[in-house]
Amino acid sequence: SGSTTGAFAAGLPAPQNPWTFADERCSREAIAASLPGRYVAWLSFTDGVGTKFNASGRIADWPYYLPGGLDGSAPVLIAQNRVELITKGAAAPVDRLASGVQVDFDENSAVAWVWTGSNGDGTAATQDCNGWTNGLATQSGIAGNARRIPSFTPTDWTALGGRTCDVRRRFYCFQVP
């Protein structure tokens, strides 16, 4: 399964590893929605000594689906496997919470920003709100778009552009073995 979380500020508690914080949020929302398994956040960052931590290395090689909607709609296939997700992008907008509720849009109805810190291939980008510890408007982090814009590219879901770190955004969550 795959989903987005509720919104969080980029200034995560230091010196906590951003994955620890984000994964805990993913797990909490999956449990609240009665989704089975373990979940990790699709989040990349570079630590204070320059070590890169890539989102693409965190997920399993199996099919990913959005949870079914509250209206009883069936789960929606996002990607057949890890390689397809990274090379072709999400096959559908990744715009549902673990509960199945569609996320609100941001600036307009085509955009729902999600913190990723990732390049299009899921590797750590240079913009990550200082390892996700800085929540100031003077810093930026790479965000993807959980919705689809009319002229989307395969990487928009994970790397649509930089956003200032002072605004609350969501994380993507993926189930792992």
C-alpha positions in Angstrom: 0.0 0.0 0.0 0.9 3.6 -0.4 -0.6 6.8 0.9 0.1 10.3 2.2 0.1 11.5 5.8 -1.4 14.5 7.5 0.7 17.7 7.1 3.9 18.3 9.1 6.3 21.2 9.3 9.8 20.6 8.0 11.6 21.5 11.2 11.6 18.0 12.7 13.0 17.5 16.2 16.8 17.4 16.0 18.9 15.4 16.5 16.3 12.7 15.7 16.7 10.9 12.4 14.1 12.3 10.0 13.2 8.7 9.0 12.4 7.8 12.6 10.0 10.7 12.9 8.3 10.3 9.5 8.1 6.5 9.8 6.4 6.8 13.2 3.8 9.1 11.6 3.2 6.7 8.7 2.8 3.8 11.2 0.4 5.8 13.4 -1.8 6.7 10.5 -1.8 3.1 9.1 -2.8 1.7 12.5 -5.6 4.3 12.8 -6.9 3.2 9.4 -6.6 -0.5 10.2 -4.0 -1.1 7.5 -1.8 -4.1 8.1 2.0 -4.2 7.9 4.9 -1.8 8.5 5.2 1.5 6.7 8.1 3.8 5.9 8.2 7.4 4.6 9.4 8.2 1.1 11.8 10.8 2.3 15.4 11.6 1.3 18.0 13.7 3.2 21.6 14.4 3.7 22.9 14.4 7.3 25.3 16.9 8.9 28.4 15.0 7.7 27.2 14.7 4.1 25.9 11.1 4.1 23.0 10.8 1.7 19.9 8.8 2.7 17.8 7.9 -0.3 14.0 7.2 -0.3 14.3 4.8 -3.2 16.4 2.4 -1.1 13.7 2.1 1.5 10.8 0.5 -0.4 10.3 -3.1 -1.4 10.0 -4.6 -4.9 6.3 -5.4 -4.9 3.0 -3.8 -6.2 1.9 -0.6 -4.5 -1.8 0.4 -4.2 -3.6 3.4 -2.7 -6.0 2.4 0.0 -9.7 2.1 -1.0 -11.8 5.2 -0.7 -14.3 5.9 2.0 -17.0 5.6 -0.7 -16.2 1.9 -1.0 -14.0 2.3 -4.1 -11.3 -0.3 -4.7 -7.6 0.2 -4.0 -5.9 1.9 -6.9 -2.6 0.6 -8.4 0.3 3.1 -8.1 3.1 0.9 -9.5 3.7 -2.8 -10.2 7.0 -2.7 -8.4 9.8 -0.4 -7.1 11.6 -0.1 -10.5 8.4 1.0 -12.2 7.6 3.6 -9.5 11.1 5.1 -9.8 11.4 5.0 -13.6 7.8 5.6 -14.8 6.4 7.4 -11.8 3.1 6.8 -10.0 0.4 5.4 -12.3 -2.3 7.4 -10.4 -2.3 10.4 -8.2 -1.0 9.4 -4.7 -3.5 11.7 -3.1 -5.2 9.6 -0.4 -4.6 9.4 3.3 -4.2 6.0 4.9 -7.9 6.3 5.8 -8.8 6.6 2.1 -9.7 10.3 2.3 -8.5 12.4 -0.6 -6.0 15.1 0.5 -6.8 18.8 0.3 -5.2 20.8 -2.5 -2.7 23.6 -1.8 -2.3 26.6 -4.2 -4.9 25.2 -6.7 -6.9 22.1 -7.3 -4.1 20.5 -9.3 -1.4 20.7 -6.6 -1.1 18.9 -3.2 2.6 19.2 -2.1 4.3 16.4 -0.4 7.8 16.6 1.2 10.2 14.2 -0.4 13.7 15.7 -0.5 14.2 13.5 -3.5 15.3 13.8 -7.1 13.1 12.1 -9.7 14.9 8.8 -9.1 14.4 8.8 -5.4 17.9 9.8 -4.5 18.6 12.6 -2.0 18.3 16.1 -3.6 20.3 19.1 -2.4 17.2 20.8 -1.0 16.0 19.1 2.2 15.4 21.9 4.7 18.8 21.2 6.2 18.2 17.5 6.8 14.5 18.3 7.6 15.6 20.1 10.8 15.0 23.7 9.6 11.5 25.1 9.3 12.4 28.5 8.1 11.2 30.3 5.0 14.9 31.0 4.1 15.4 27.3 3.5 13.8 25.0 0.9 13.0 21.4 0.4 12.1 19.3 -2.7 8.4 18.4 -2.8 6.4 16.2 -5.1 2.8 16.6 -6.2 0.3 14.1 -4.9 -2.1 15.2 -7.7 -1.6 15.2 -11.4 -1.1 18.4 -13.4 -2.2 18.4 -17.0 1.3 18.3 -18.3 2.8 16.0 -15.7 6.1 14.2 -16.1 6.9 10.8 -14.5 8.9 12.5 -11.7 6.3 15.1 -10.6 5.0 12.9 -7.9 8.4 13.0 -6.1 10.2 16.0 -7.5 8.0 18.8 -8.8 10.0 21.6 -7.2 11.4 23.3 -4.1 9.1 24.8 -1.5 10.0 26.9 1.5 10.4 25.0 4.7 8.1 27.1 6.9 4.9 25.5 5.4 3.3 22.2 6.6 3.4 19.4 4.0 2.7 15.7 3.9 4.9 12.6 3.5 4.3 9.6 1.3 4.1 6.3 3.1 4.8 2.9 1.6 4.2 -0.5 3.1 7.3 -2.7 3.4 7.9 -6.3 4.4 
